[in-house]
Amino acid sequence: MLASVDVHRPAAKELLATVARAVQVRCFEDAGGDPVELAARSVYAARQAGCDFLIVDSAGRLQIDQKLMEELVRVVERVRPSEVLYVADAMSGQDAVRSALEFHRRVTLTGIILSKLDGDARGGAALSVRSVTGVPIKFVGIGEKPTDLETFYPDRMASRVLGMGDVLSLVEKAQSTFQEGE
């Protein structure tokens, strides 16, 4: 089940509901209120529905916002998730490093998702974010579709950072797109 507790961005819940439909999973759709209470209700709803996993999407932060950080701390304290993943924008450079470090200090991250690797960013921030937090990069986003979220492979990122490109991912993408005869 997917659940949005972002009460700050008007279309956050609708966007997550669209993603849930696209990947054919349930979506917790509750009308507004306090993000901490929404998160608690989403856990209850997921249990009632027999869901094995619940992904709670919190309000996004482009820079460190104390009010939103305190909100996130309260959500994590209330829900006690098994994973706390930080989504780092590969194009944000050192801002991603500072932000990830503050998130880790406040809520103890268990992993990182590196997004926007489909653009010009090589992912150098990935190495820095990994280094300062000590937590693994678990996934990378290489596009906007749900199928564009992939498992992170360090050797491929190293090639990309060094400007050698990610040949293995290109080969895999070609294999999944074209039939062998083509």
Buried (B, 14 or more C-beta within 10 A) or exposed (E): BBBBBBBBEEEBBEBBBEBBEEEEBBBBBBEEEBBBBBBBBBBEBBEEEEBEEBBBBBBEBEEBBEEBBEBBEBBBEBBEBEEBBBBBBBBBEEBBBBBBBBBBEBBEBBBBBBBBBEEEBBBBBBBBBBEEBEBEBBBBBBBEEEEEBBEBBEEBBBBBBEEEEBEEBEEEEEEEEEEEEE
